[in-house]
Structure formats: C-alpha cells, structure tokens
Amino acid sequence: MVTTSPSLDSISFELSPADNPRLANLCGHLDEHLRMLERGFGVEVNNRGIKFQIIGKADILPKVQEVIHQLYAETAQTVLVPEQVHLAIRQTGGMDTIAEPEQKEVMIKTKRGLVKARGQNQQAYLRQVMTNDISFGIGPAGTGKTYLAVACAVEALERDFARRIVLVRPAVEAGEKLGFLPGDLTQKVDPYLRPLYDALYEMLGFERVAKLIEKNVIEIAPLAYMRGRTLNESFIILDEAQNTTREQMKMFLTRLGYSSTAVITGDITQIDLPNAQMSGLRHAIEVLKDVDGIGFTFFQAKDVVRHSLVQKVIVAYENAERSTP
C-alpha cells in the first residue's frame, strides 16, 4: 500500500486469469460498472488491462478490491448488468446514499443487428436470462420468450461466453404421431424446433447455421438424449417445457455444467402429456420458486407481439376455460 496524500491511500492488484472479454464485461459499457464502484465507495478506480489501482480511504480499499474480485469471478458465467454491481456494492458495505441504477433498456447485439425487447415483461425476461444461470420464460405463444432466448444464446456464442448452443425439446406428440414422420428421432423432432431454427437463421444466416450444426457448435438434442450428460460452457434452451414430466425436468436441470446457462420456455396451458401426467414445468414453478440463481418471467396475453388477433384469441380461450365447470 502506498500513501498518496495525508488522507488517501492506494492499493494495486492484478486480476487472474487474464481474459479480455471478461475484463470488458467487468468494466461495463464505457466503464459504467467502474464508475458505479467509484460513486458507491467514494474512491477512484484506475486500470490498465488486468492491473487495477484503487485510491481512497484506507478502510474502504479492501472492500472495493473484494467487490472487483467477486464481480470478475461472476463474469466467467454471466454478462454483468448494473443491478448486479449495485447489489455487490450494497452487500459489501458501500455507501447507503448510492442511487438505484436506472433500468436501462436491455438490447441483444448480434452481427446482423440489435434485438430489442418489447415491453416491460420482455425487458425483465432478458435481465433474468443475463443474471441467472437458469431462467424460465412461461406464457402463451407469441410473447417472444423463445426468440429472445435464442438471441441471448447467439450473443453468448459470438462473445465467447458460450462455446456451443444446445437446443432441446421433449419428443411428445401434439396430436400428430411422430412414428409416421420419416427419419431417426432427431429428424423427427427437427420440425418441432422450427421456431428455434427460424430465429437462428434470422440472426446468423442460413449458411452459418448449417456450418455450426455440422461442426456441432449448434446441437439439436431430443430431451431423451440428455440423460447422463454434463454440459459445460454451453447455452442450453429447453423449448416446449410444459411437455416434460417431473422426472425429465429434474434430469434436464441437473445437466447444467460449469459456465453454462439454461433457459426453459413453455406454456402451461398447452400441455400434451398423456394420461393427465403432471407437467414438469408446472411442478418446477412450485419447487424452485424460492431458489437463488433461478429466475422466472411470466408472460400474459398482453405481452403477445404477433398479430393483434392472436392476443384476442388467447384471452377468449382463457375466459372460456375459467367459465368451464
């Protein structure tokens, strides 16, 4: 520690491992996360790459260093947002006078452009995906839950936060018989993953998606094939999760490995399980609702971003179901 003035001290340290994407994640856009630390602790934070120097009162410096190390550790698994930085400052004894961070608009950046959330619920959904290792998006068709999950996966892949994208779906027949479709089980499930493919094609282009699938960077995995696996450094999307059983949902959630993110989407009003089995998605909502690190976003008819008639159809069916004895 080196004294810089009669009332201020400084401390210098290095972060490990050296990783430029993680460092950029830590500092935030235009170093906004570092500026939050300065305001929260009343210090000055300087850095050149992984070398940091903090200038401030002696009793504050170790706290700031602790927060920086803590946040850098989190960058291995998630994209930091101001809310996380603010919470870390508060938990480590930062100034009570720090202002709550503004809820800035969340946008997903891909090489083909920006993907913007529509409405508060979609914004909340993106924040949940960005701040939790496991996130659930639950609601009717047309609310953007699958599309936004794919956008987050593409961004994670392009920014090297994930090494592959895994698309998963339960092989449950929704009125049609899978056995009559040609091909093996993966090929039978492919048509049901069309919304995921369409989103990938829009964000990455058809040719690149085809190449990434060929290289197994994008993997199509029927839920039954997930048993016994551990998925590290992956962004995993389980679509149509309302058609999982309780056992399948537990099996899927326990596949999550190091530096991985899972997003589970589904509509609990569209359950196709036979013999009135309880949906694994419905069960998970009850079992996991109080577990830290797992986020839930519930969409409603008002969040539908398709044709205006789709919203009216959903409301009409909801009203009919309520009135059915």
MOWOUR-V226370 format. One record per backbone hydrogen bond with DSSP energy under -0.5 kcal/mol. NH is the residue of the N-H (numbers start at 1). CO is the residue of the C=O. If there is no record, write none. Layout:
nh: <NH/NH>
co: <CO/CO>
//
This chain:
nh: <2/4/5/9/10/11/13/15/23/24/25/26/27/28/31/32/33/34/35/36/37/38/39/40/41/42/43/44/46/46/48/51/52/52/53/54/55/56/60/61/62/63/64/65/66/67/68/69/70/71/72/73/74/75/76/77/78/79/80/84/85/86/87/88/89/90/91/92/93/94/95/98/104/108/109/110/110/113/115/116/117/119/122/123/124/125/126/127/128/129/130/131/132/133/134/135/136/137/138/138/139/143/148/149/150/151/152/153/154/155/156/157/158/159/160/161/162/163/164/165/166/167/167/168/168/169/170/172/175/178/180/181/188/189/190/191/192/193/193/194/196/197/198/199/200/201/202/203/204/205/205/209/210/211/212/213/214/215/216/217/218/219/219/221/221/223/225/226/227/229/231/232/233/235/236/236/237/238/238/239/239/241/243/244/249/250/251/252/253/254/255/256/257/260/261/262/263/264/265/265/266/270/276/277/280/281/283/284/285/286/287/288/289/291/292/294/295/297/299/299/303/304/305/310/311/312/313/314/315/316/317/318/319/320/321/322/323/324>
co: <10/8/8/56/2/54/52/50/19/20/21/22/23/24/28/29/27/27/31/32/33/34/35/36/37/38/38/55/44/53/51/48/13/50/46/11/44/9/57/57/58/60/60/61/62/63/64/65/66/67/68/69/70/71/73/74/74/130/78/81/81/82/83/84/85/86/87/88/90/89/40/95/102/115/107/108/113/110/108/114/106/117/118/119/120/121/122/123/124/125/126/127/128/293/293/262/295/264/136/297/266/140/144/145/146/147/148/149/150/151/152/153/154/155/157/156/156/233/233/217/235/165/219/166/237/221/239/170/173/176/177/178/184/185/186/187/189/189/190/191/193/193/194/195/196/197/198/199/200/200/201/205/206/207/208/209/210/211/213/212/212/165/217/167/219/169/222/223/224/226/255/230/258/164/234/261/166/236/263/168/237/265/240/241/245/246/247/248/249/250/252/253/231/257/234/133/236/135/238/263/137/267/273/274/244/241/279/280/281/282/283/284/285/288/290/291/134/136/138/297/300/301/142/307/307/308/309/310/311/312/313/314/315/316/317/318/319/320>
//
